[in-house]
Amino acid sequence: MTDTSNGVGIGIGTDSSRGSTMASDDKTLRILSTSDVAGIDIALPDVVSVVEQAYRTLAEGRSDNPRKLTVKPEDGHSVAYAMLGRDGERGVVAVKTSYKYGLHEDRDKQHYYTTLTLYDDATGLPVAMMDCGRVGALRTPAVSALLARELAAPGSRSALVVGTGVQGRLALPFLLTTLPDLDRLMLFGTHPDGIRAVREQLHAHFPERELELVTDLRAAAEDADIVLATAGPNTPASVEAEWLKPSALSVLIGYGIAPSTLHTADRVIATSEAQMRVTGTDMADASGQLRGVDAEFPEVLAGRAQGRTDPGQRIFAYNSGLVVTDIALGHRFAQLALAQGLGTAVPLWT
């Protein structure tokens, strides 16, 4: 959707760092719809690079990522989040909102809306407001792939993805981007459309690789060096710690692994301990307690903390997502979209 009728000019910087001006006045906001964002071509290594840079900048103390705010009714039928952050590398401030309705319903009956609004902190001008669905769908598996690259046992060759929703569909292509030597790719899923989508994404990015659909979850977990739990809250899957290899890495993104994987792990790494304590309460033990975190992932990436300290350790990693990664990737999308003249300019503040 392109709008050039109001004569508002957009100047685009060509690099991905700070100093690229995208808006020409303080009265107009460029809206990037779902279809606008969907039409942008971006390579998986580019996504991984942007996300990794966001983490490193945070670890250096040049970005801000406050704790997210959460609203959830007593019956749990919906959940809403608000997240504010600043990317110090790009000089961008942004607000992300997320609202999901129908959590107890089947996937096709749920409603989900998420937006990201970006402001250029060098010029004080608005950059864009966009549907953040694709940003999250790319950012999260990219983070999981970085976690696997840094935390998987040396020589890891097999991976099991549990779940075929949005986060499961690109999990394997991103894993192969950071760990190209993986040679056994397993999937446990219960939704035919989701299974088909996982196959399509793998074929689109790595047409020579084969997917192994598994039905015995325990046997698959026992064979996996890396387990990614990406399923939705209604999944029947629950991988127990005793099923895992002594050196296995388990990464929790959604649902699909049991609390025992957290509480009996040799080491626990989280993208953010504060975020984990907000969104990871379902992993609490019988007394309602969460296991403490040994290190936060941005510090591991920056070399300021240790991830895996022994090849034989069983590691649990919690991927809750940080808004600074949404900001960095959303800014990259905004650059690409606006360079193509995508979006609708809305005179919001006139």
Disulfide bonds with the S-S distance in Angstrom:
none
